[in-house]
Amino acid sequence: MPTTAKLRDISVPVLSKSGVRTARILAADDQQDILEAIELLLKPQGYKIDLARSPELVREALKHCTYDAVLIDLNYTRDTTSGREGLDLLSEIIAIDSTLPVIVMTAWGNVELAVEAMRRGARDFIQKPWDNARLLAILRTQIDLHRALEESERLAAENRLLNAQGGSEFIATAPSMLPVLETMARIAPSEANVLITGEHGTGKEVIARRVHALSLRAARPFVAVNTGGLAEALFESELFGHVKGAFTDARTDRIGRFELADSGTIFLDEIGNVPLRQQAKLLRVLESGELERVGSSRTRRVDVRVLAATNADLTTASQSGEFREDLLFRLNTVEIHLPPLRDRREDIPVLAMHFLKQYASRYRREIKGLDPVALQLLTQHSWPGNVRELEHAVERAVLMCVTEQIQPVDLGLGIQRTASQNLEELSLEAVETILIRKALRRFQGNVTQAAEALGLSRGALYRRMEKYGL
């Protein structure tokens, strides 16, 4: 028997013929005949077995491999019967991964030792010589429970994300969006990392979701993270996870976003705002696919496609030393640049109607469309906040609207400022709306005085106010 643990590459999970991942077990004992007996018992059952002859080799194995169960002896030094070595090793394993099932065994079993092992986190206790059927039953039960806990943890994390994130429909009809569409079609089916650039609010996450949906990973998780919004102290915990007790508020183990995205796609938004110290940790995961949860020395491997987004000029930032050049190379295999909304005005009517239907349904409002003047204001507005600003404007209009169509006043776009910039481009109705609002504001809502200033009768002004929803 060799004196080192038998470790295997774990970069690709081993699957059974039914497609279920083969369970992997680490067995530790200082006696060669015991390890051989365990291997002879478990291999025919379809398990993958790694063997270790000492606590040191167990620790080494746990750093490099992921296991579904661990079977350990409680005594490793000749002529010892206290079980202290095994109990200390048990505590270390539980500290690394509290969900990993550990079954302890010893030839010197007694009630006190069994109770202490259970108190420290062992899932079960076997006395040598063991009963084969009982040992197999214990392993099957504990492996099933372990996988159920892992799946429960993953689903809980996914639910937290789904509750926090909402999907957006992809709308792109403007000619300026054609290069975006062509690039997406070419690179989406690949495994290439993608950097999505553009101003705030242009829809970078929508593009990322579209790339994922068109990729070979579409059936796997898509996990979005606003890295720029993470406090530096929580950065590692959010992305890589943590173990119970890693810091003051770490009351339970928590899976990180990279593990949650395993076999799928992770979207790192606002990547340009990540501090330099954290950029180095991010680079390591992108280069090796390896990470450790905060407070754990156990290395885990993930297979993740990375999509990142920024409104910053990362090339300039890397030249000035504010952003790591090697990280930029890792992220920017392909770049997709999104034009601002002012350069794709053809999309504004379609986007506005999409948001109108969405919010009218959410707020249970019977609104059928947009008044022509309101639509004209939308298409002529400069939209410094891009699609996000448009969405908020339509949401506000849905809430404020008292007719079947959204009126200019419902949009709250600062019509006076827009008019002074583009008066010659506005329709007669839009100009009338602006002048009436100015007059009413100047005379503090007094219709008689406003009508006189506008050269209209009181009745004519009322009719126009009703027409324009004022």
C-alpha positions as MATLAB code, in Angstrom:
seq = 'MPTTAKLRDISVPVLSKSGVRTARILAADDQQDILEAIELLLKPQGYKIDLARSPELVREALKHCTYDAVLIDLNYTRDTTSGREGLDLLSEIIAIDSTLPVIVMTAWGNVELAVEAMRRGARDFIQKPWDNARLLAILRTQIDLHRALEESERLAAENRLLNAQGGSEFIATAPSMLPVLETMARIAPSEANVLITGEHGTGKEVIARRVHALSLRAARPFVAVNTGGLAEALFESELFGHVKGAFTDARTDRIGRFELADSGTIFLDEIGNVPLRQQAKLLRVLESGELERVGSSRTRRVDVRVLAATNADLTTASQSGEFREDLLFRLNTVEIHLPPLRDRREDIPVLAMHFLKQYASRYRREIKGLDPVALQLLTQHSWPGNVRELEHAVERAVLMCVTEQIQPVDLGLGIQRTASQNLEELSLEAVETILIRKALRRFQGNVTQAAEALGLSRGALYRRMEKYGL';
ca = [
       0.000    0.000    0.000;
       1.509    3.405   -0.951;
       1.955    5.982    1.778;
       0.193    8.764   -0.109;
      -3.495    9.282   -0.716;
      -4.713    8.144   -4.121;
      -6.022   11.389   -5.675;
      -7.716   11.761   -9.039;
      -8.367   14.759  -11.268;
     -11.764   16.240  -10.412;
     -12.047   18.852  -13.141;
     -14.774   16.802  -14.829;
     -17.330   14.963  -12.628;
     -17.584   11.211  -13.197;
     -21.050   10.201  -14.387;
     -22.698    6.814  -14.241;
     -24.471    5.344  -17.261;
     -27.727    6.821  -15.991;
     -26.171   10.319  -16.017;
     -25.987   10.588  -12.214;
     -22.661   11.749  -10.785;
     -20.733    8.810   -9.294;
     -20.323    9.143   -5.528;
     -16.752    9.583   -4.327;
     -15.633    8.425   -0.896;
     -12.467    9.086    1.089;
     -11.505    6.229    3.459;
      -8.784    6.696    6.095;
      -7.139    4.038    8.293;
      -3.583    3.220    9.295;
      -4.026   -0.486    8.548;
      -3.546   -1.707    4.988;
      -5.889   -4.680    5.313;
      -8.725   -2.411    6.506;
      -8.329   -0.078    3.516;
      -8.202   -3.028    1.127;
     -11.373   -4.463    2.669;
     -13.180   -1.137    2.275;
     -12.089   -0.853   -1.350;
     -13.167   -4.434   -2.104;
     -16.573   -3.752   -0.549;
     -17.310   -0.374   -2.124;
     -15.854   -0.569   -5.644;
     -18.323   -3.215   -6.864;
     -21.106   -0.919   -5.610;
     -20.032    1.719   -8.135;
     -18.269    4.082   -5.728;
     -15.029    5.918   -6.516;
     -12.626    5.347   -3.614;
      -9.619    7.365   -2.408;
      -7.488    5.915    0.395;
      -5.360    7.670    3.027;
      -3.111    6.208    5.729;
      -2.889    9.227    8.058;
      -4.705   12.415    9.145;
      -2.141   14.455    7.190;
      -3.054   12.668    3.966;
      -6.761   13.155    4.700;
      -6.190   16.896    4.980;
      -4.242   16.892    1.714;
      -6.963   14.933   -0.081;
      -9.673   17.353    1.084;
      -7.701   20.286   -0.339;
      -7.661   18.785   -3.832;
     -10.854   16.749   -4.163;
     -14.566   16.962   -3.497;
     -16.169   14.002   -1.696;
     -19.669   12.757   -1.035;
     -18.695   11.006    2.219;
     -15.659   10.384    4.423;
     -15.024    7.178    6.382;
     -12.316    7.611    9.041;
     -10.666    5.561   11.748;
     -10.362    7.124   15.205;
      -6.852    5.786   16.000;
      -3.727    6.172   13.837;
      -0.792    5.769   16.200;
       0.246    2.241   17.164;
      -1.200    0.986   20.487;
      -3.461    4.022   21.013;
      -7.107    3.541   21.945;
      -8.283    6.992   23.020;
      -9.613    7.993   19.603;
      -8.233   11.512   20.143;
      -6.478   11.702   16.741;
      -9.658   10.746   14.901;
     -11.854   13.075   16.936;
      -9.555   16.022   16.216;
      -9.504   15.100   12.521;
     -13.307   14.872   12.580;
     -13.529   18.403   13.991;
     -11.222   19.689   11.248;
     -13.282   18.063    8.494;
     -16.530   19.511    9.866;
     -14.872   22.937   10.058;
     -13.952   22.660    6.369;
     -17.422   21.500    5.269;
     -20.179   21.071    7.817;
     -22.452   19.358    5.277;
     -19.947   16.623    4.381;
     -21.050   13.309    6.002;
     -18.325   11.705    8.132;
     -18.704    8.144    9.423;
     -16.216    7.188   12.127;
     -14.989    3.657   12.923;
     -12.772    2.060   15.559;
     -11.998   -1.349   16.975;
     -12.232    0.129   20.467;
     -15.776    1.377   20.262;
     -17.641    2.378   23.369;
     -20.650    4.499   24.156;
     -18.650    7.508   25.388;
     -16.510    7.642   22.243;
     -19.560    7.296   19.993;
     -21.354   10.114   21.830;
     -18.284   12.388   21.551;
     -17.951   11.650   17.833;
     -21.623   12.469   17.237;
     -21.309   15.631   19.318;
     -18.464   16.791   17.067;
     -20.522   16.277   13.927;
     -20.133   12.620   12.855;
     -23.197   11.326   10.996;
     -22.804    7.720   12.198;
     -20.510    5.313   14.049;
     -19.214    1.879   12.967;
     -17.364   -0.606   15.168;
     -14.816   -2.970   13.637;
     -15.338   -5.588   12.411;
     -18.303   -4.033   10.654;
     -21.382   -5.538    9.124;
     -21.127   -4.999    5.344;
     -24.844   -4.499    4.803;
     -25.047   -1.908    7.589;
     -22.019    0.014    6.337;
     -23.403    0.117    2.790;
     -26.821    1.229    4.066;
     -25.262    4.018    6.137;
     -23.200    5.271    3.183;
     -26.170    5.258    0.807;
     -28.333    7.128    3.293;
     -25.718    9.740    4.139;
     -24.733   10.347    0.495;
     -28.376   10.832   -0.454;
     -28.860   13.270    2.422;
     -25.681   15.150    1.489;
     -26.787   15.581   -2.104;
     -30.245   16.658   -0.991;
     -28.678   19.310    1.259;
     -26.462   20.532   -1.588;
     -29.449   20.775   -3.917;
     -31.503   22.535   -1.247;
     -28.703   25.055   -0.716;
     -28.439   25.654   -4.462;
     -32.204   26.089   -4.872;
     -32.365   28.479   -1.913;
     -29.589   30.593   -3.434;
     -31.287   30.529   -6.850;
     -34.581   31.609   -5.270;
     -32.860   34.535   -3.544;
     -31.476   35.634   -6.898;
     -34.760   35.170   -8.751;
     -36.568   37.256   -6.142;
     -33.977   40.007   -6.522;
     -33.653   39.997  -10.295;
     -36.176   40.383  -13.051;
     -35.747   39.389  -16.656;
     -36.146   41.914  -19.482;
     -37.428   41.362  -23.006;
     -34.860   41.880  -25.754;
     -35.933   44.615  -28.204;
     -33.645   45.786  -31.018;
     -34.966   47.109  -34.323;
     -32.745   50.159  -34.917;
     -29.966   49.946  -37.573;
     -27.395   50.929  -34.924;
     -28.173   47.664  -33.113;
     -27.320   45.492  -36.140;
     -23.599   45.098  -35.222;
     -24.660   44.048  -31.724;
     -27.015   41.405  -33.084;
     -24.420   40.062  -35.520;
     -21.727   39.793  -32.848;
     -24.101   38.062  -30.437;
     -25.082   35.513  -33.075;
     -21.421   34.662  -33.746;
     -20.067   34.436  -30.206;
     -23.042   33.251  -28.120;
     -22.603   29.507  -28.941;
     -18.896   29.692  -28.041;
     -17.275   29.521  -24.607;
     -15.595   32.915  -25.033;
     -15.711   35.437  -22.207;
     -17.490   38.624  -23.263;
     -17.100   42.231  -22.112;
     -20.237   44.328  -22.678;
     -19.631   48.090  -22.706;
     -21.939   51.079  -22.882;
     -23.409   53.939  -20.878;
     -25.456   53.423  -17.716;
     -28.919   52.078  -18.458;
     -28.295   50.873  -22.016;
     -29.349   47.289  -21.214;
     -26.062   45.472  -20.710;
     -27.635   42.798  -18.502;
     -30.341   42.200  -21.116;
     -27.589   41.515  -23.669;
     -25.817   39.188  -21.220;
     -29.006   37.199  -20.655;
     -29.530   36.987  -24.414;
     -25.987   35.669  -24.956;
     -26.590   33.036  -22.274;
     -29.949   32.073  -23.799;
     -28.293   31.513  -27.188;
     -25.375   29.535  -25.726;
     -24.876   25.819  -25.141;
     -25.267   26.595  -21.415;
     -28.806   27.955  -21.812;
     -30.331   25.193  -19.670;
     -27.860   25.859  -16.859;
     -27.856   28.723  -14.296;
     -27.427   32.387  -15.185;
     -26.209   34.320  -12.142;
     -25.950   38.128  -12.203;
     -23.811   40.029   -9.691;
     -23.427   43.789   -9.330;
     -19.760   43.650   -8.362;
     -19.530   47.424   -8.156;
     -22.218   47.435   -5.471;
     -20.495   44.915   -3.194;
     -18.774   46.218   -0.079;
     -15.120   45.195   -0.148;
     -15.544   43.276    3.118;
     -18.327   41.159    1.569;
     -16.833   40.730   -1.904;
     -15.249   37.305   -1.325;
     -18.200   36.003    0.699;
     -20.701   36.944   -2.031;
     -18.657   35.599   -4.943;
     -16.939   32.598   -3.362;
     -19.170   31.788   -0.357;
     -18.226   31.254    3.273;
     -18.335   28.585    5.959;
     -20.038   28.835    9.326;
     -17.987   30.883   11.770;
     -15.778   32.490    9.095;
     -16.744   35.911   10.494;
     -19.132   37.351   13.075;
     -22.356   37.108   11.064;
     -21.528   33.789    9.342;
     -24.093   31.678   11.192;
     -24.395   29.056    8.453;
     -22.478   27.881    5.394;
     -23.308   29.886    2.287;
     -22.742   29.026   -1.353;
     -21.085   31.773   -3.432;
     -22.202   33.114   -6.798;
     -19.447   31.291   -8.721;
     -20.481   27.913   -7.281;
     -24.111   28.751   -7.947;
     -23.226   29.418  -11.597;
     -21.232   26.175  -11.947;
     -21.714   24.722  -15.456;
     -23.585   27.904  -16.416;
     -22.874   31.618  -16.823;
     -21.962   34.360  -14.360;
     -22.566   38.012  -15.237;
     -20.271   40.471  -13.446;
     -21.844   43.914  -13.762;
     -19.918   47.146  -13.033;
     -16.641   45.204  -13.257;
     -14.668   48.441  -13.582;
     -15.484   49.342   -9.964;
     -13.866   46.252   -8.409;
     -10.937   47.271   -6.122;
      -7.446   46.191   -7.220;
      -7.009   43.803   -4.267;
     -10.183   41.958   -5.203;
      -9.260   41.952   -8.905;
      -6.345   39.605   -8.103;
      -8.690   37.120   -6.399;
     -11.106   37.306   -9.295;
      -8.308   36.696  -11.786;
      -7.259   33.511  -10.015;
     -10.749   32.002  -10.382;
     -10.908   32.980  -14.054;
      -7.493   31.460  -14.754;
      -7.752   28.202  -12.786;
     -11.447   27.659  -12.081;
     -10.483   27.144   -8.422;
     -11.751   28.943   -5.327;
     -12.053   28.577   -1.571;
     -14.998   29.693    0.526;
     -14.090   32.317    3.119;
     -12.874   30.551    6.251;
     -12.198   27.258    4.443;
      -8.975   25.737    3.131;
     -10.836   23.332    0.864;
     -10.322   24.084   -2.842;
     -13.387   23.789   -5.067;
     -13.494   23.774   -8.856;
     -16.092   25.503  -11.000;
     -16.822   25.523  -14.728;
     -18.254   28.964  -15.470;
     -18.524   31.209  -18.510;
     -17.911   34.836  -17.579;
     -19.797   37.776  -19.052;
     -18.814   41.191  -17.669;
     -20.115   44.717  -18.171;
     -18.874   48.242  -17.561;
     -19.520   51.847  -18.534;
     -15.851   52.687  -17.892;
     -12.933   52.710  -20.339;
     -11.001   49.727  -18.989;
      -8.169   50.115  -21.494;
      -7.396   53.580  -20.146;
      -7.890   52.324  -16.579;
      -5.397   49.492  -17.145;
      -2.845   51.911  -18.607;
      -3.138   54.104  -15.514;
      -2.820   51.110  -13.158;
      -6.417   51.308  -11.884;
      -7.440   48.016  -13.517;
      -5.313   44.897  -13.974;
      -4.322   44.417  -17.601;
      -4.184   40.611  -17.230;
      -7.738   40.595  -15.856;
      -8.896   42.761  -18.763;
      -7.404   40.247  -21.230;
      -9.273   37.430  -19.467;
     -12.586   39.285  -19.574;
     -12.302   40.849  -23.018;
     -12.047   37.906  -25.406;
     -14.856   39.609  -27.350;
     -16.337   43.069  -26.746;
     -19.946   44.062  -27.439;
     -20.560   47.821  -27.373;
     -24.138   48.996  -26.821;
     -25.154   52.340  -28.378;
     -27.021   54.847  -26.167;
     -30.773   55.197  -26.612;
     -30.382   58.572  -28.376;
     -28.575   56.687  -31.168;
     -31.338   54.090  -31.536;
     -34.474   56.249  -31.453;
     -36.278   53.804  -33.761;
     -36.553   51.461  -30.748;
     -38.189   54.024  -28.446;
     -41.854   53.461  -29.483;
     -41.512   49.668  -29.206;
     -39.715   49.885  -25.861;
     -42.261   52.384  -24.523;
     -45.206   50.110  -25.421;
     -43.417   47.130  -23.896;
     -42.955   48.964  -20.597;
     -46.503   50.355  -20.746;
     -48.007   46.861  -21.011;
     -45.716   45.573  -18.281;
     -46.600   48.263  -15.725;
     -50.255   48.572  -16.683;
     -50.569   44.869  -15.890;
     -48.586   45.184  -12.648;
     -50.603   48.142  -11.346;
     -53.940   46.934  -12.819;
     -54.464   50.058  -14.907;
     -56.696   50.146  -18.013;
     -54.335   52.090  -20.300;
     -54.454   51.365  -24.023;
     -51.548   53.374  -25.387;
     -49.694   56.654  -25.741;
     -51.084   59.970  -26.892;
     -49.320   61.008  -30.162;
     -47.886   64.106  -28.501;
     -46.577   62.030  -25.610;
     -44.974   59.599  -28.042;
     -43.367   62.476  -29.915;
     -41.915   63.789  -26.653;
     -40.505   60.355  -25.903;
     -38.791   60.054  -29.277;
     -37.304   63.559  -29.045;
     -36.060   63.391  -25.458;
     -32.262   63.129  -25.023;
     -32.473   60.185  -22.544;
     -29.231   60.643  -20.575;
     -30.293   57.645  -18.471;
     -30.988   55.547  -21.605;
     -33.426   52.607  -21.531;
     -33.556   52.576  -17.725;
     -34.717   56.225  -17.692;
     -37.318   55.445  -20.359;
     -38.644   52.560  -18.291;
     -38.951   54.738  -15.183;
     -40.682   57.496  -17.162;
     -43.277   55.056  -18.514;
     -43.804   53.506  -15.069;
     -44.441   56.970  -13.614;
     -46.815   57.774  -16.478;
     -48.822   54.611  -15.853;
     -49.232   55.588  -12.216;
     -50.156   59.219  -12.965;
     -52.392   58.663  -16.010;
     -56.146   59.354  -15.528;
     -57.232   58.648  -19.122;
     -57.036   55.677  -21.483;
     -53.892   57.078  -23.084;
     -50.717   58.390  -21.492;
     -50.559   62.172  -21.858;
     -47.435   64.386  -22.105;
     -47.910   65.681  -18.560;
     -47.881   62.110  -17.208;
     -44.313   61.551  -18.375;
     -42.661   64.219  -16.204;
     -39.883   64.861  -18.732;
     -39.362   68.590  -18.142;
     -41.188   69.691  -21.302;
     -40.116   73.325  -21.002;
     -36.416   72.458  -21.226;
     -37.017   70.077  -24.135;
     -39.034   72.667  -26.009;
     -36.406   75.376  -25.723;
     -33.885   73.004  -27.261;
     -36.069   71.476  -30.025;
     -39.006   73.882  -30.503;
     -38.788   73.818  -34.286;
     -39.083   70.013  -34.246;
     -42.275   69.878  -32.156;
     -45.813   69.565  -33.475;
     -48.426   72.302  -32.953;
     -50.116   70.179  -30.256;
     -46.845   69.780  -28.350;
     -46.142   73.511  -28.516;
     -49.690   74.300  -27.290;
     -49.193   71.902  -24.383;
     -45.953   73.621  -23.393;
     -47.425   77.148  -23.614;
     -50.558   76.218  -21.633;
     -48.483   74.592  -18.882;
     -46.238   77.689  -18.717;
     -49.225   80.008  -18.444;
     -50.931   77.938  -15.769;
     -47.698   77.739  -13.788;
     -47.117   81.513  -14.091;
     -50.608   82.318  -12.806;
     -50.547   79.562  -10.183;
     -53.392   77.588  -11.776;
     -55.756   80.521  -12.363;
     -57.490   79.530  -15.621;
     -59.034   82.966  -16.311;
     -55.699   84.774  -16.102;
     -53.897   82.053  -18.102;
     -56.540   82.192  -20.851;
     -56.256   85.981  -21.060;
     -52.445   85.749  -21.359;
     -52.755   83.152  -24.127;
     -55.376   85.122  -26.033;
     -58.008   82.445  -25.546;
     -61.467   82.408  -24.055;
     -61.837   80.603  -20.745;
     -63.899   77.866  -22.422;
     -61.340   77.371  -25.213;
     -58.561   76.960  -22.667;
     -60.606   74.411  -20.729;
     -61.213   72.423  -23.918;
     -57.492   72.362  -24.696;
     -56.626   71.398  -21.108;
     -59.033   68.479  -21.352;
     -57.622   67.485  -24.737;
     -54.025   67.427  -23.500;
     -54.802   65.875  -20.124;
     -53.829   69.017  -18.162;
];
